[in-house]
Amino acid sequence: MGLFWRKGYFDTSMRDIVAETGVSHAGLYSTFGNKHELFLAALDLYQQRIKGEMMCALEEPDSALPEIQGYFEELLNMTKDPRFESGCMICNAAIDLAPEDPAVSERVHGYLDRLIEAFRGALERAKERGQVREGLDPQAAADVLGSTLVALGSFQRAGMEEERLERFARNALATLI
């Protein structure tokens, strides 16, 4: 997962994977079939381990504005961590592969649908509690937050400064209140 995340699909060779994992070519091919299937497994693992854990609080039945703000805070903290300098693996896959690869596109759409649904639910509860501005459309705002995250991941991969990433996220959150 880490290798594909750092280098991307096209710049990662099977030789790189063998060197990184210590597993032989034959072992990789017998388990995954090919590089593409291994990449899909890595993308699934990323969604489960990295993004899935981040989304837990958002998907709680009582989540609202604090959990949305917490999600963005966690994301911004990750942008400062050198381990995450490659941006979001899902965003990278969306740009690099999804337009030509239905299996990658399906995974990207599934993740974004899950994230936007979590934002929508939290925003509906935030609206009920008076935590967001009156008249806020939870679905439209969830779409904006989802697209903001995709943009942040892309901008981080492109090397945008931390201050600009933070300003971008804070401005998106400010539209809610």
Secondary structure, 3 states (H helix, E strand, C coil): CHHHHHHCCCCCCHHHHHHHHCCCHHHHHHHHCCHHHHHHHHHHHHHHHHHHHHHCCCCCCCCCHHHHHHHHHHHHHHHCCHHHCCCCHHHHHHHHCCCCCHHHHHHHHHHHHHHHHHHHHHHHHHHHCCCCCCCCCHHHHHHHHHHHHHHHHHHHHCCCCHHHHHHHHHHHHHCCC
